[in-house]
Amino acid sequence: MLFLNCLYGFYPARFSLKHKQFRLSKAMMIYCLTVATIFGLFYVQHIWQEFFSGQIDQRDAIKIYCYMNACGSLLHYLYQWSICVRVRELLNQTSIFAVINYFDVTVLSMARHMVPVFIKIFIFPLVMHVTLLVYHQHLQQQHSQLSWLTTSTTMLPIIAGSQLNNCYFCSIVISKAIFKQINVLLAEMLTEVNRLQTPAEMSLHKPFYRMQRFCDLADRLDELADKYALVNDYCQGLLEFGCFSMVTTMSINLCNTTLGCYVQYQAFVDTIMLEKPYDIAQAVAHFVFLVLPFFGNPSPSQRNAAANR
């Protein structure tokens, strides 16, 4: 996720293997500024030309959704650059990888937890891209030559606009996996405490041994509390930094949902009143672009759970 942030130009920092810390880099700053400038000039020019030439079809919810995400991505660039120092401090202060190594989380167990993240980052955009390609092939003849490369100009703002939310979603998944591991260790400690207090164990072991074991378990409990607090602070920090992108994305999704429903309402009215043929391909494409963005965002229960932790 950090690599994708740097690739899209949101995070002008690099990880120093020598110092084991994230450090701001002039080269990364230049790269991020270049990416954002090219991105902004390309889409602002397209929006400007189509708006004043009247080429923007008010019924093309997908294109309008793309342009809204392009504007949202530009706001994300400005906001992320303004807090890049604070994000770097959070990543350097929170040794999340040390926490994962402390619990000895296996790659297989973490891979199972990361399946939703993989689906959100790769499968959802792929489904939307294929849907867009099929939808364009059902349009007029001038769009029959559209390819993956040309439709990528529509998908790029949508993917970039959801990147910061993907980071927060990934942090929720990782923290949930760590909290589950903490609960497993707590259950094991509780079982051992109950076992040491049974009559058989009390007659088998001396009080000094049982007291020593209780002290060891208490120390272990303090360590788990420290790790829990560390993960909690990490999630709270990311929630604070990601709130702007989440609010922006939800606003865009709300506008797109309203527009998509209105477009389908107009299509139904035209079919019933004017006897125009109903465009099923457009309806399916709009449905995909309405549903998947909401599945891709953290649900209210996930956001509240992370905030309560």
N, C-alpha and C positions, 0 to 999 in steps of 0.2 A: 504494500500500500504506500509506503514511503517512496519507493522507486517510482510508482505511478504519479504521485504528487510532484516529484521532481521532473518527470517526463512531461507532464502537462503544464509545468511552469508555475505551480502553486507554492512551491517550497524552495526558496533559494539557499539551501544548505546541503551539506554532504556529511556522511558519517566517516570520521577519522578512525581507522583501525589502530593507528599508533596511540592515540589518546583515548580511544573508546568513548568518544563523545561526538555529538553533532556540532558542526561548526559552519558559520556563514561563509560562503565562498563567493569571491568576486566573479569568477567564471560562471557559477550557477546564477548569480544575480543578472549577469548579462544575458545568459541563456533564457531565463524566465522572462525578462523584459522583451527579448526578441520574440519569443513564442506568443506572449500576450499581445504584442504590437501587430504581428502578422495576423493573429486570430481576430483582433479587433478591427483592423483595417478591412479584412476580407468580408466579414459579416456585416459590419456597419455600412460598407459600401453597397452590399447587396440589398440590405434593408432600405437604405436611403433611395436607391434607384427604383426599386419595386414600389415603394410607398408613393413617391411623387409621379411615377409613370402609371400608377393605377394597376399594376400587374399582380398585386397581392389579392388573391381570391379569399374573400371572407369565409368561404365554405371549406377552404383547405386548412383544416385544423392541425394537420401534421406540420405543414410549413410554418404556421404561426407558432406552434409549440416549439419548433426548432429555433425560431428567431427569439422567442422569449427566453429560451435557455441560453442563447448566445449573449443576450443582455445580462442575464443572471450570472453567467460565467465571468463576464467582465467585472461585475461587482464583486464576485468571489476573489478575483485576482487582487483587486485593490484592498479588500479586507484582509486577505491572508498575508499580503506583504506588510500590512500595518501591524500585524501581530506576530510576525515571523520570529522576532526575538523572544517573545513570551512562549511560543510553541517550542523553540529550541531549548529554553530553560526547563520546560516541563519534561521534554524527552530526556534531557540530561539528568534531571533530578530523580526521575522515576526509572529505576532499573528493572523494567518489566521483563527483560530477558533473564535477569538473575532470579526473578520470582518463578518464572517457568522452569528454569533449571533446578531451583530449590525443590519444587514439587515433583521433579523427574517426570514431567509430562511427556509421554511417548509421541513420536511422530504420527503413529497410527491413530491414537486417541484424538490428537489435535486435528488430524485430517478429517475425522468424522464430524467434528464440530465446525470445521471450515467449509463443509459442503454448502450450506446456505450462502456463504460469502462467495464461493465460486459460482453458484447459480446466479446470484445477483450481479456480479461483475462481468461475467462472460456469457452466460446462457440468455439472460434477459435482453442484453443489447443484440445478441445474435438473432434471437427470435424477432425483435423489432426490425432489424436490418433486412432479414429475409421477407418479412411482411411488407416492408416498404418497397422492396425490389419487385415482389409479385404484384403489389398494388399499382406501381408505375407501369408495369408491363400490360395492365388491363386498361390503361388510359389511351389517349389518342396515339396515332402513328408516330408523331414526332418524339414520343417518349419511348419508343420501342427499342432504341439503342442504349438505353440506360444500363449502366453496369454497376458493379460493387464500388468502383472508384467514385463514380459520380454521386451515388446515393450516400456515400460516406460523408459528403459535405453536409447532409442533413443530420446524420447520426452523430457527428463529432461534437456539436454543442450539447446534445443530449447526454452523451457519455461524460464529457468534461463537466457539465453542470451537476452530475450526480457523484463525482469523484469524492468530494469532501464528505458527503453523506455515507459513502462506502467506507471511508476510514472510521467514522463513528460506529457504523454497523459492525465493522470488523472488531472494534474494541469491545463492543457489547458481547460478541460471540466469545472472544478470548477470555474476558472477565467471567463470563458464565461458566466456561470450562474450568477456570481456576477456582471459582467458588464451589463448584461441584466437588473438586478434589479436596478442598478444605472441609466440606461436609463429610466426605468419606473418612478423612483422618480424624475428625471429631467423633464420628461414630465408633471408630476403632479405639480411641482413647476412652470413650464412655464405656465400651465393653470391657476394657481392661480394668477400669476403676471398679465397675460392678463385680468383676471376677475376683479382684483382690480383697473384696469385703465379704466374700462368701465364707461360711464356717470352715470349709475344706482348706481354702487358701490361708485363712488366719491361723489354722493349726499347723499348716505346712511351713509357713514362712514366719520369721521373727518380725516383731514390730518395726525394728530398725530398717529391715529390707523393704517392708511395705511403705514406710515413711520416705525412704529414698526414692522408690518408684513414683510415689505421689509428687515429690518435688521435681523429678524429671518430667513427669507429665505436665506439671504446672509451667515449667520452663518451655516445654514444647507448645503449650497453649499460648503463652506470651509471644512466641515466634509466629504462630499462626495469626494472632491478632495483628502483629506488625505487618505481615504480608497482606492481610485483608485490608488494613488501612491504606497500604501503599497502592493496591489495585483500586480501591475506592477513590483515592485522591486523583489517580490517573484518569478514571472515568469522569470524575467531576470536572477536571481540567479540560478534557476533550469536549465535554458537553458545553462548557462555557465558550470554547473556541468554535464549536460547530453549530451553535444556536443560530447564527446569522444565515449560514448556508441552508439549514433546515427550514427556517421560516421562509426564506426566499424560494426554495424549491416547492414547499407546500403551497405558497401563493401562486406560483406558476401552474402547479397541478390543479389548483382550484379554478383558475381562469381557463385552463385547457379543458377541464371537465365540463364547465359551464358552456364553453364554446362547442365542444363535441356533442353534448346533448342537444343544444340548439340546432346544430347542423342536421342531426338526425331527425329532429322535429320538423325542420323545413323539408327534409327529404320525404317524410311520411305525408306531409301536407301536399307536396307537389304530386306524389303518387296518387293520393286519394282525390284531390280536387282537380288537378290538371292532367291526371292520367299519364304522368311521366314514368318511365321505368325506374324501379328502385335499384340503386347501385349497391349490390351486395358486397362487392369487393371494397368499396369505400367504407361501408359500415363495419366490416370485419377489421380493416386496417385501423379505423378510429377506435374500435373496441380494444384492440391490442395496445395502442398508444395511450389509452385511458387507464387500463387496468394495470399493466406492468409497472408504470412509475409509482403507483401506490403500493404495490407489493414490494417494490425496491426500497421504499423509505422505511425507517424504523417505525414500528407501530407505536401508538400512544402508550400501550402497556409496557413496551420495551423502554421507551423514554422515561416513563415514571419509575420503572424498576431501577434503571440506572441512576436516576436522580435520588431515589430513596436509599440506595446503597451508599 
